[in-house]
C-alpha cells in the first residue's frame, strides 16, 4: 500500500489574505507529510473555480514543495491536458524540468478540466477534450523518449523538434489518468496509464471500479498504449480527518466534505453557492443528509434522473474519527483493490491545526499499521 495527500487549495470565505495563507498552509502540510512517512503528494489543476479549487498553477506549488523535501514523490493529479489549457510540449518540458530538479520524483496525471466555467475561460472545445487528453499523453510519452519529436495526429501536427530537457526517470515519469466512471477506467487501462479514482461512494463502489479496471487490463491488446512504459497503478481517494476525539474529528471532517460536495455541485451541477458557515457542535451528519436531499429535490425539479453518482460526494462513510477508524476504512479500501490511498484532508472549512493533526495521526498510527502488515505477510 502507498499513501499520499491530495491538494485542491480549497477555500471558504476566499479573501485575498486567506488565499495567501492557504498556499503556505498547504506547503506546510506537504512538507510535514514527508516527515510523517507519506509516499506522495498530488496537486490538482483547476481554473476560475472559486471556493472549489484555487490550485491553478500546480507546477509552481509542486516545485516549491520539491525544493523543501527530499524523498516524497511529487504528483500532478492532474494537469488539464486539452491544448488550450496546456500545449502538450509545454507540459513535457515543464514536467521534465521538475523531475530533474526533484531528483526523479515526479508523477504526471492527465485530466479534462471539463467544466463550462473552465473551458469557457481558455476557449477549450468541450467536444474535443477526451481526444485531446489522449493525444497529449501520446505526444508527451514520445517527447520524453525520442531524440526528436515529430507528431502528426488527428487534432495536432508538430514538426521535427528536440524537446528539452529530458526527465531524470527512465524512460520517463509514470503517467496517470483521472477516472470517475467505468469508461474512463477502461480508457486508462487501454492507454497503459494508472488510474486516479476520485470516487466518494465508498469501498463497495471502489471494488466495482477496480473490477472494471482489471477487466480492461485483461482485455487490452496494447495497440492503444501511449508509451512503451506501462503503468497499472490504482489510486483511490480517501477523505479523512483524524484525532483522539472521535466526535470532533467526525464533525470537522463531515463539515469539510459537505463544503467540498456543495462546491462540486455548484460548478459541475449548477447548484447554489456552497454554505460556508461552521456551527460548533452541530450535527454535521444530519446536515450532510439534508444537503444530499436538496440535490435530489433539485434534480427532480429539473426532470433529471437521479443516479447513485448524483449524491456520491455526500456519502460521509470515510476515515473520520480516531486512527483506528481510519485503519478500518483503509483495510476496506485495500480489500477493494486500492494500490494507493490518496488522503483528502485539506477541505475548505477544515482548520490548519486539524489538517496537521490528521497528518500526524496517519504518520504515527495508520501508515505503520500497514507497514507492519506487509512485513508479516
Residue pairs with C-beta under 8 A, 6 or more apart in sequence:
1 330
1 334
1 338
1 339
1 340
1 341
1 370
1 374
2 39
2 40
2 235
2 339
2 340
2 341
3 37
3 38
3 39
3 40
3 340
3 341
3 343
3 362
3 366
3 367
3 370
4 38
4 39
4 40
4 41
4 42
4 73
4 75
4 235
4 340
4 341
4 342
4 343
5 29
5 30
5 33
5 38
5 40
5 41
5 42
5 342
5 343
5 345
5 346
5 359
6 41
6 42
6 43
6 44
6 77
6 237
6 342
6 343
6 344
7 26
7 29
7 30
7 41
7 42
7 43
7 44
7 55
7 61
7 346
8 44
8 46
8 52
8 53
8 54
8 55
8 260
8 344
8 346
8 347
9 22
9 23
9 26
9 43
9 44
9 53
9 54
9 55
9 61
9 346
10 51
10 52
10 53
10 54
10 259
10 260
10 263
10 346
10 347
10 348
11 18
11 19
11 22
11 51
11 54
11 348
12 51
12 259
12 274
12 276
12 348
12 349
13 276
14 50
14 51
14 54
19 54
22 54
23 54
23 61
25 346
25 352
25 355
26 61
26 346
27 61
27 64
27 65
27 68
28 352
28 356
29 345
29 346
29 352
29 355
29 356
29 359
30 41
30 65
30 68
30 69
30 72
31 65
31 68
31 69
32 356
32 359
32 360
33 41
33 72
33 359
33 363
34 69
34 70
34 71
34 72
35 363
36 359
36 360
36 362
36 363
36 364
36 367
37 363
37 367
37 368
38 72
38 343
38 359
38 362
38 363
38 367
39 72
39 73
39 340
40 72
40 73
40 74
40 75
40 107
40 340
41 62
41 65
41 72
41 73
41 74
41 75
42 75
42 76
42 77
42 107
42 109
42 196
42 342
43 55
43 58
43 61
43 62
43 75
43 76
43 77
44 53
44 55
44 58
44 77
44 78
45 55
45 56
45 57
45 58
45 76
45 78
45 79
45 80
45 85
45 111
45 113
46 52
46 53
46 55
46 56
46 80
46 113
46 115
46 118
47 56
47 80
47 85
47 113
47 117
47 118
47 121
47 122
48 56
48 117
48 118
48 121
49 115
49 117
49 118
49 263
49 267
51 259
51 263
51 266
51 273
51 274
51 348
52 260
52 263
52 264
52 266
52 267
55 61
58 76
58 79
59 76
59 94
59 95
59 98
62 74
62 75
62 76
62 98
63 98
63 101
65 72
65 74
66 74
66 98
66 101
66 102
66 105
67 101
70 103
71 105
72 105
73 105
73 106
73 107
74 98
74 102
74 105
74 106
74 107
75 106
75 107
75 108
75 109
75 176
76 95
76 106
76 107
76 108
76 109
77 107
77 109
77 176
77 178
77 196
77 342
78 109
78 110
78 111
78 176
78 177
78 178
78 196
79 85
79 86
79 91
79 95
79 108
79 109
79 110
79 111
80 86
80 111
80 112
80 113
80 118
81 88
81 91
81 110
81 111
81 112
81 113
81 132
81 133
81 136
81 137
82 112
82 113
82 119
82 122
82 124
82 125
82 128
82 129
82 132
82 133
82 136
83 124
83 132
83 136
83 155
83 156
84 122
84 123
84 124
84 125
85 113
85 118
85 122
85 124
86 136
88 135
88 136
88 139
88 140
88 143
88 156
89 139
89 143
89 149
89 158
89 161
89 163
91 108
91 136
91 140
92 139
92 140
92 143
92 144
92 163
93 163
93 164
93 165
95 106
95 108
95 140
95 167
95 173
96 144
96 163
96 164
96 165
96 166
96 167
96 172
97 165
98 106
99 105
99 106
99 167
99 168
99 169
99 173
100 165
100 167
100 168
102 168
103 168
104 167
104 168
104 169
104 173
106 167
106 169
106 173
107 173
107 174
107 175
107 176
108 140
108 173
108 174
108 175
108 176
109 175
109 176
109 177
109 178
109 194
109 196
110 133
110 136
110 137
110 175
110 176
110 177
110 178
110 193
111 133
111 177
111 178
112 129
112 130
112 133
112 178
113 119
113 124
113 129
114 126
114 129
115 267
115 268
116 126
117 267
118 124
119 125
119 126
119 129
128 155
130 187
131 154
131 155
132 155
133 177
134 187
134 191
134 226
135 153
135 154
135 155
135 156
137 175
137 177
137 191
137 193
137 226
137 227
138 151
138 153
138 226
138 227
139 149
139 151
139 153
139 156
139 158
140 172
140 175
140 226
141 172
141 175
141 226
141 227
141 228
141 229
142 149
142 151
142 227
143 149
143 163
144 163
144 166
144 167
144 171
144 172
144 173
144 227
145 171
145 172
145 227
145 228
147 162
148 160
148 161
148 162
149 158
149 160
149 161
149 162
149 163
150 158
150 159
150 160
150 161
151 157
151 158
152 158
167 173
171 227
171 228
171 229
172 227
172 229
174 194
174 229
174 231
174 233
175 193
175 194
175 226
175 227
175 229
175 231
176 188
176 193
176 194
176 195
176 196
176 231
176 233
176 235
177 184
177 187
177 188
177 191
177 193
177 194
177 195
177 196
178 184
178 196
178 198
179 185
179 188
179 195
179 196
179 197
179 198
179 209
179 213
180 197
180 198
180 199
181 309
182 209
182 212
184 195
185 195
185 197
185 209
185 212
185 213
185 216
186 212
186 213
186 215
186 216
188 194
188 195
188 213
188 216
189 195
189 213
189 216
189 217
189 220
189 232
190 216
190 220
190 224
191 224
191 225
191 226
192 220
192 222
192 224
192 225
192 226
192 227
192 229
192 230
192 231
192 232
193 226
193 231
194 231
194 232
194 233
194 234
194 235
195 209
195 213
195 233
195 234
195 235
196 235
196 342
197 206
197 209
197 234
197 235
197 236
197 237
198 237
199 205
199 206
199 209
199 236
199 237
199 312
200 237
200 239
200 257
200 261
200 312
200 313
200 314
200 315
200 318
201 308
201 309
201 312
201 315
202 315
202 317
202 318
203 329
203 332
203 333
203 335
203 336
204 336
205 308
205 312
206 236
206 333
206 336
206 337
206 338
207 335
207 336
207 337
210 234
210 336
210 337
210 338
211 337
213 234
213 337
214 337
217 232
233 339
233 340
234 337
234 338
234 339
234 340
235 338
235 339
235 340
235 341
235 342
236 333
236 336
236 338
236 340
236 341
236 342
237 342
237 344
238 318
238 319
238 329
238 330
238 333
238 341
238 342
238 343
238 344
239 253
239 256
239 257
239 260
239 318
239 319
239 320
239 343
239 344
239 345
239 347
240 253
240 318
240 319
240 320
240 326
240 329
240 343
240 344
240 345
240 358
240 362
241 249
241 250
241 252
241 253
241 256
241 319
241 320
241 345
241 350
241 354
241 358
242 249
242 319
242 320
242 321
242 322
242 323
242 325
242 326
242 357
242 358
242 361
242 362
242 366
243 249
243 322
243 354
243 357
243 358
243 361
244 322
246 321
246 322
246 325
249 320
249 321
249 322
249 354
249 358
250 284
250 285
250 320
250 321
251 281
251 282
251 284
252 320
252 349
252 350
252 351
252 354
253 318
253 319
253 320
253 347
253 350
254 284
254 285
254 287
254 288
254 316
254 320
255 278
255 282
255 284
255 287
255 349
255 350
256 347
256 348
256 349
256 350
257 288
257 313
257 314
257 316
257 318
257 347
258 275
258 284
258 287
258 288
258 291
258 314
259 274
259 275
259 276
259 347
259 348
259 349
260 313
260 344
260 347
260 348
261 288
261 291
261 313
261 314
262 271
262 272
262 274
262 275
262 291
263 274
263 348
264 313
265 271
265 274
265 295
265 313
266 272
266 273
266 274
269 295
271 295
271 298
274 348
275 291
276 348
276 349
278 349
284 316
285 316
288 314
288 316
289 314
291 314
292 311
292 314
295 310
295 311
295 314
296 306
296 310
296 311
299 305
299 306
299 310
300 306
318 329
319 325
319 326
319 329
319 330
319 343
322 361
323 361
323 362
323 364
323 365
323 366
326 361
326 362
326 366
327 365
327 366
327 369
330 341
330 366
330 370
333 341
334 370
343 358
343 362
345 355
345 358
345 359
346 355
